Amino acid sequence: MSSTTHPSLAVGRRLPNAFDLAALLCVFAVVIGVVRVAPATFKPIAAAGALAVDLAPSHLPEYALRTTLRMFAALALSLLFTFTYAPLAVRSRRAGFVLIPLLDVLQSVPILGFLSFTTAFFMGLFPGSVLGLELAAIFAIFTSQAWNMAFSFYQSLTTIPRDLEEAARSFHLTAWQRFWRLDVPFAIPGLVWNTMLSMSGGWFFVVASEAITLGDNTWKLPGIGSYVAEALAKRDLGAIGWAILAMFGVILIYDQVLFRPLVAWSAKFRFEVTAGAVAADPWLLKLLRRTRVLRLAADGVSDAVGRLAALPLGGVTGGASATPQRRTRMGDAVFFTIVGLVVALAVVRVVDYITANHIGWADLAEAVGLGCITLLRVVVLIALASLVWVPVGVWIGLRPAWARRIQVVAQFLAAFPANLLFPIFVVLIVRFHLSADIWLTPLMILGTQWYILFNVVAGASAFPGDLQEAAESLHLRGWLWWRRVILPGIFPYYVTGAITASGGSWNASIVAEVATWGHDKLVAHGLGAYIAQATDAGDFPRIVLGVAVMSGFVIVFNRGVWRPMYAYATRRLTLS
Amino acid sequence: MDTTALAALLEVRACRQSYHKDTNVDLLVLDDVNLALHTGEIVGLLGRSGSGKSTLLRIVSGLLRPTAGEVRWRGAPLLGPAPGVAMVFQSFALFPWLTVQENVELGLEAQGVARAERAERAQAAIDLIGLGGFESAYPKELSGGMRQRVGLARALVVHPDLLLMDEPFSALDVLTAETLRTDLIELWSEGRLPLKSVLMVTHNIEEAVLMCDRILVFTSNPGRIATELRIPFAHPRNRLDPAFRQMVDEIYAVMTRRAAPPAAPTVLTAHDATFATPLHPVSTNLLAGLLEALAAPPYSGRADLPALAASLQMEADELLPLGETLQLLGFAVLEEGDIRLLEPGRKFVHADTDERKLLFADALRAHVPLVAAIRRTIDERWNHRASAVRFRDELEDHMSPDYAEDTLRTAITWGRYAELFSYDEEAQQFSLDNIEAPA
């Protein structure tokens, strides 16, 4: 399994620019808008019976199912979003100006910090009903999945080879036919890969979003996440063990039944026309191909999809596209005036909110200071994880027989929601009276370190054999070999893994810097804890501030560190 | 052009295509192109890469709308990809996720042809083009030749009146290309292709003479039709036929004559080229190799271009840029389909590595103003550094960004070889690091 480019790396811009700032402002203006409506609608739900969580293990299958259903509901939403947002951004030049920076900002915003707002918002929509809570949870998962999928689709759409596009036009495919015959198939490998990443991220959020505490109220939506939260509150270590086991089972099933076959199937859509090494079909795909009934069913589905895709909807994409169109100045003027007005409105909103809630420079300084502490944690963690996993990954990657097996394991581990393992650490910290500031830190990278491992493994296994032989015949050994041969060779892959890991760690800090075990509460200093505590206190201005500062950190870090590194890697360390 | 006899299937009138540049001038890609296609003929657009012939093909196909001029298809103005026109691509442009059968059916599917009829027609096209048995294969399972057969079948299945081919055989090896050409011509001569006319773009002179009834030779910068030639031979044609060879020679002569700059090449002035003359991206190794081959027997200083191309296994499109570059540098001269070694070229051949670099440096300074200007700028700067960006920007005022990039890259490679300057790719900066004091 080779990895694809991390979506946020592909866009050329490096330093945050005016569009990013505008997008950031707009996002927060909307957040503030939601926040203002939210508190008024807080009261309704009394702890109804529908929301009780039972710690008996016999309930776990049902909880696991409910959690999984939420995941797939969100996935469906994310796909819908992807299939509308990305084409819009590509087809319309003006929309692209706005949509792309917006997407870039949205994917840098720590979604966990928003959980409280969205919960309040959806409960306001359906007062007194569990539906509101369900929707809030699904929305939380959606926000963790949609952005990078949309980005991946956008990227594919912008890199469709010209000759295929011309072929589609010269054979008179309509917009609809072209979408299903060219756009979607071309995007599938990247999309499947990003969907897998999204699902992994989604498990993390589904667990976090099922048990929401906001001010004095706590809601528990039946599911694995709330089961764990309940177990934590009751100090039931056995129940936590059962939950981990159940999660393990769920992930194993969805990995085997859904993603292995999907990845194998998506290889068909890889654009390289040359035949390459083909991985063995996963068992489910074999089953599907060999079993007559299943095959008939699969054929039926693909047949229906084919018929749907062939519908002559939409106009034939015209021929005049290549001549430079005279830009309609008037249209541009109107469009950018509207955009300007929206941004101005956002500025007014944000300023208004800041002054109304007495957020001063001191608050900002505090948040930024705490942000620096969290930044330090992320940097140290990435460095440590790299120190451990790069050599291990290289060792594995150069041994093909191992690489294939470990790759599957690493992907599986990355999908496992690390927050389920937090209690074990918390128990140990409480037992041995360790410093929370130091020992809560590893939790942040618990789930995301695997991205480094499996990207390095992918890089090392893709390392050209002739270069290996050349290094051997030149007797390159030891540190020289690492420095001159393998590290530059895997660097682009490493960066891809590291950026995913670092993004995930920022997000995880919100749940990792604060931990509870019954009545014991562990708090580390950091921006994540700041946001988490503000959430517990229902202190909306501080949540907004914390989330804004964290978004800023993530964006600057991505643009200032990762993107230049990635640009360097692709320019310098790849042939051709 | 002759429009009285038969109503033309396709007509291009006074067509111009320019590349819009926001600074000042529009860059002309095609200028005043007129063309008429009639039923029953294969017409070739022959020219060097970058002469605009592919652009013209895209205009004819309706994929691109010309900046000025008119394209009429069966008497009506062409406003987009027309039904009745199908295209074969140089890169095959097959959809890797569709099988051979599905690729072939794609155009019919877009037309809304019913499933049963689609399968039937696709099968007929597949059989016609010799792909039977490969229906369920994916493109990546096929060899290049088979892939292009799929491309052909996909174009033929819609029963177009006009088939457009964009260098259809240039991505194939020599033998495969030849088989495909003869197969296609055979089908055409036997009237088994559901076509009225074929328009193909090529840079291979022999291919054009082998296949076409009419050849339009293009000049570059801007693209214009220089000459129109009728090929009177009957199919199948014999490459070794003296009349065939004569025709190939003639076309070589036309192409070199047109490409040669007007100034007398023996005069060593800097006026042959200007700052913004596009440079062919050819390597110094190739130049040296060609000079050595020219100096050695059997040529001993003078060679017939078609013969030289054949013995070096190069196509006209590869050989001509080399010859022109040697002419630009004052090492050789092109005359009526021949190339002749000049005195500086002879000196270069007999020199050792270091002397060659010096000779090359002298030639660059005398004849390539761009390289000379780069070196001058570095010398004038107090820190002996200059940014490549400003040169690229200046070049882009006179040519398309792709050409500017190629030209600058070539100047950099040549200048590095001649040790006139060094270049830091990362910083995009010229300097005199590692360069000995100017000789």
Contacts between the chains, C-beta under 8 A, distances in Angstrom:
chain1	res1	chain2	res2	distance
A	161	B	91	7.8
A	161	B	93	7.7
A	163	B	89	5.0
A	163	B	90	7.7
A	163	B	91	4.9
A	163	B	92	7.9
A	163	B	93	3.8
A	164	B	93	5.4
A	164	B	95	6.6
A	166	B	58	7.6
A	166	B	63	5.5
A	166	B	87	7.3
A	166	B	89	7.2
A	166	B	93	6.8
A	167	B	87	7.3
A	167	B	89	6.5
A	167	B	93	4.1
A	167	B	95	7.7
A	169	B	63	6.0
A	169	B	81	5.4
A	170	B	61	5.9
A	170	B	62	7.7
A	170	B	63	6.4
A	170	B	81	4.8
A	170	B	85	7.3
A	170	B	86	6.9
A	170	B	87	4.7
A	171	B	81	8.0
A	171	B	86	7.7
A	171	B	106	5.7
A	171	B	107	4.0
A	171	B	110	5.3
A	171	B	154	7.8
A	171	B	158	7.3
A	172	B	81	6.2
A	172	B	83	6.8
A	172	B	107	7.3
A	172	B	110	4.7
A	172	B	111	6.9
A	173	B	106	7.6
A	173	B	110	4.8
A	174	B	110	7.1
A	177	B	109	7.3
A	177	B	110	5.9
A	181	B	95	7.0
A	181	B	98	7.8
A	181	B	106	6.9
A	182	B	95	7.1
A	185	B	95	7.1
A	185	B	97	4.4
A	188	B	97	7.7
A	268	B	96	7.9
A	268	B	97	5.6
A	268	B	138	7.2
A	269	B	96	7.1
A	269	B	97	4.6
A	270	B	96	7.1
A	271	B	96	5.9
A	272	B	96	7.8
A	272	B	140	7.5
A	273	B	92	7.9
A	273	B	94	7.3
A	273	B	96	5.5
A	273	B	139	5.6
A	273	B	140	5.1
A	273	B	147	7.5
A	274	B	140	6.2
A	275	B	140	4.9
A	275	B	141	6.4
A	310	B	109	5.2
A	312	B	110	7.5
A	312	B	112	5.8
A	316	B	80	7.1
A	316	B	81	7.7
A	318	B	79	7.7
A	318	B	80	4.8
A	319	B	62	4.3
A	319	B	63	5.6
A	319	B	64	7.1
A	319	B	65	6.3
A	319	B	78	8.0
A	319	B	79	6.6
A	319	B	80	3.4
A	319	B	81	5.4
A	320	B	65	4.6
A	320	B	79	7.5
A	320	B	80	7.0
A	322	B	58	7.3
A	322	B	63	6.8
A	322	B	64	4.3
A	322	B	65	7.1
A	323	B	64	6.8
A	323	B	65	4.7
A	323	B	66	7.8
A	323	B	67	6.7
A	324	B	20	4.5
A	572	B	426	7.6
